[in-house]
């Protein structure tokens, strides 16, 4: 009698059912991965739009910070007088809101808002499009900006009246919106030379 081999030669390879199951499992896994990638891409901020919004916000914040911060309106007779220690000493005191006929860039920080702590769209035109400092439309679509100027007390500098324009420290907040996203930048300005024109 002949001896049987220790192993029997069976089928080598995959059956049709195994191949179909493999394709189905890989297909389901691939669909799940693509779904997650699609969701992540939709939910993430567009880096180019984010960077543009940041650049716009930085430019607008710088514009406001570079404006004068005087007690008197810069066009007033006593605007550069060293004896002026508050807006009560001015013939034309600097208050919240722009002077009649005033346009950007404004001559004083207080001109960018009509009241302390109120967000205003001083950078947008009538059609909602962003304007540059000369009033010309910027070549960017889908962005809107607001500015808020709020009296603050920092570094031991007291805050007597939060509604007065006669304070020594202002916080300037610029917010640039695009779609459902927003960039917010804060800066401060102190009254270090209130009579310097």
C-alpha positions as CSV (number, residue, x, y, z in Angstrom):
1,X,0.0,0.0,0.0
2,X,1.3,3.4,-0.9
3,X,1.6,6.1,1.7
4,X,-0.4,9.3,1.4
5,X,1.5,12.5,1.3
6,X,1.6,14.5,4.5
7,X,-0.3,17.4,2.9
8,X,-3.0,17.2,0.4
9,X,-3.0,19.4,-2.6
10,X,-6.1,21.6,-2.3
11,X,-7.2,24.7,-4.1
12,X,-4.7,27.5,-4.3
13,X,-6.0,31.1,-4.7
14,X,-9.3,32.9,-3.8
15,X,-12.8,32.0,-4.5
16,X,-15.2,34.3,-6.2
17,X,-17.1,34.9,-2.9
18,X,-13.9,35.9,-1.1
19,X,-12.9,38.3,-3.9
20,X,-16.4,40.0,-3.7
21,X,-16.2,40.3,0.1
22,X,-12.7,41.9,-0.2
23,X,-13.9,44.4,-2.8
24,X,-17.0,45.3,-0.6
25,X,-14.9,45.8,2.5
26,X,-12.3,48.0,0.7
27,X,-15.1,50.0,-1.0
28,X,-16.9,50.7,2.3
29,X,-13.5,51.8,4.0
30,X,-12.6,54.0,1.0
31,X,-16.0,55.6,1.0
32,X,-15.7,56.4,4.8
33,X,-12.2,57.9,4.3
34,X,-13.4,60.1,1.4
35,X,-16.4,61.2,3.4
36,X,-14.2,62.3,6.3
37,X,-11.8,64.2,4.0
38,X,-14.7,65.9,2.3
39,X,-16.2,67.0,5.6
40,X,-12.8,68.2,6.8
41,X,-12.2,70.2,3.7
42,X,-15.7,71.9,3.9
43,X,-15.2,72.7,7.6
44,X,-11.7,74.2,7.3
45,X,-11.0,77.8,6.6
46,X,-9.6,78.6,3.2
47,X,-6.0,79.6,3.9
48,X,-5.9,82.2,1.2
49,X,-9.0,84.0,2.4
50,X,-7.9,83.7,6.0
51,X,-4.5,85.3,5.1
52,X,-6.2,88.1,3.0
53,X,-8.6,88.8,6.0
54,X,-5.6,89.0,8.3
55,X,-3.8,91.4,6.0
56,X,-6.9,93.6,5.6
57,X,-7.4,93.7,9.4
58,X,-3.8,94.6,10.1
59,X,-3.9,97.4,7.5
60,X,-7.2,98.8,8.9
61,X,-5.9,98.6,12.5
62,X,-2.7,100.4,11.6
63,X,-4.8,103.1,9.8
64,X,-6.7,103.8,13.0
65,X,-3.7,103.6,15.3
66,X,-1.8,106.2,13.2
67,X,-4.6,108.8,13.5
68,X,-4.0,111.6,15.9
69,X,-5.3,111.3,19.5
70,X,-5.7,115.0,20.5
71,X,-8.0,116.8,22.9
72,X,-8.9,119.4,20.3
73,X,-9.9,118.9,16.7
74,X,-6.7,119.0,14.7
75,X,-8.1,121.9,12.6
76,X,-8.9,124.0,15.7
77,X,-7.0,127.1,16.6
78,X,-5.7,125.7,20.0
79,X,-5.0,122.2,18.7
80,X,-1.3,122.4,19.1
81,X,-1.3,124.6,22.2
82,X,0.7,123.1,25.1
83,X,-1.6,124.7,27.7
84,X,-4.5,122.5,26.7
85,X,-5.0,119.7,29.2
86,X,-8.5,118.5,28.2
87,X,-11.2,119.0,25.7
88,X,-12.8,121.7,27.9
89,X,-9.8,124.0,27.0
90,X,-10.5,123.6,23.3
91,X,-12.4,126.0,21.1
92,X,-13.4,122.9,19.0
93,X,-13.1,119.8,21.3
94,X,-12.6,116.4,19.8
95,X,-15.6,114.2,20.4
96,X,-16.9,110.8,19.2
97,X,-17.8,110.7,15.5
98,X,-16.4,112.4,12.4
99,X,-16.8,116.1,11.8
100,X,-19.3,117.1,9.2
101,X,-17.7,116.5,5.8
102,X,-14.9,114.4,7.3
103,X,-13.7,111.3,5.4
104,X,-11.1,108.6,5.7
105,X,-8.4,108.7,6.7
106,X,-9.9,110.6,9.7
107,X,-7.9,113.2,11.5
108,X,-8.5,111.7,14.9
109,X,-9.1,108.2,16.4
110,X,-12.4,109.3,17.9
111,X,-13.7,110.0,14.4
112,X,-13.9,106.3,13.4
113,X,-16.9,105.6,15.7
114,X,-19.9,107.7,16.8
115,X,-19.8,106.4,20.4
116,X,-17.5,104.5,22.7
117,X,-17.8,100.7,22.5
118,X,-20.0,100.7,19.4
119,X,-18.9,98.7,16.4
120,X,-19.2,100.7,13.1
121,X,-18.6,99.9,9.5
122,X,-16.4,102.9,8.6
123,X,-14.4,100.9,6.2
124,X,-17.3,99.8,4.0
125,X,-18.9,101.7,1.2
126,X,-22.7,102.1,0.6
127,X,-22.7,98.8,-1.3
128,X,-20.9,97.0,1.6
129,X,-17.6,96.7,-0.3
130,X,-14.4,97.5,1.5
131,X,-12.8,100.8,0.7
132,X,-9.2,101.8,1.1
133,X,-8.1,104.9,3.0
134,X,-8.7,107.1,-0.1
135,X,-12.3,105.9,-0.4
136,X,-11.5,103.7,-3.5
137,X,-13.0,100.2,-3.6
138,X,-10.5,97.4,-2.7
139,X,-10.2,94.6,-5.2
140,X,-11.5,92.0,-2.8
141,X,-15.0,90.6,-2.7
142,X,-16.8,89.0,0.2
143,X,-15.1,90.9,3.1
144,X,-16.7,93.3,5.5
145,X,-15.0,95.2,8.4
146,X,-16.0,96.9,11.6
147,X,-14.1,99.0,14.1
148,X,-14.8,99.5,17.8
149,X,-13.0,102.1,19.9
150,X,-13.4,101.6,23.7
151,X,-11.8,103.6,26.5
152,X,-9.7,101.3,28.7
153,X,-7.6,101.4,31.9
154,X,-4.3,99.6,31.6
155,X,-0.9,99.9,33.2
156,X,-2.2,102.0,36.1
157,X,-3.7,104.7,33.9
158,X,-7.1,105.4,35.4
159,X,-10.4,105.5,33.5
160,X,-12.6,108.3,34.8
161,X,-15.5,108.2,32.4
162,X,-15.9,105.3,29.9
163,X,-18.2,107.4,27.6
164,X,-16.0,110.5,27.4
165,X,-13.7,111.2,24.5
166,X,-11.3,112.8,27.1
167,X,-9.6,109.5,28.1
168,X,-6.0,108.5,28.0
169,X,-6.1,104.9,26.7
170,X,-8.2,103.5,23.9
171,X,-8.6,99.9,22.8
172,X,-9.1,99.6,19.0
173,X,-10.8,96.4,17.8
174,X,-11.0,95.7,14.0
175,X,-13.1,92.7,12.9
176,X,-12.9,91.5,9.3
177,X,-15.6,89.0,8.3
178,X,-15.6,86.7,5.3
179,X,-18.3,84.0,4.9
180,X,-18.9,82.5,8.3
181,X,-15.4,83.2,9.5
182,X,-13.9,86.3,11.2
183,X,-10.5,87.8,12.1
184,X,-10.4,90.1,15.1
185,X,-7.4,92.2,16.0
186,X,-7.0,94.5,19.1
187,X,-4.6,97.3,19.5
188,X,-4.1,100.1,22.0
189,X,-3.4,103.7,21.8
190,X,-2.4,106.0,24.6
191,X,-2.5,109.8,24.8
192,X,1.2,110.3,25.0
193,X,1.3,113.6,23.1
194,X,-2.2,115.1,23.2
195,X,-1.1,118.4,21.6
196,X,1.2,117.0,18.9
197,X,0.0,117.7,15.4
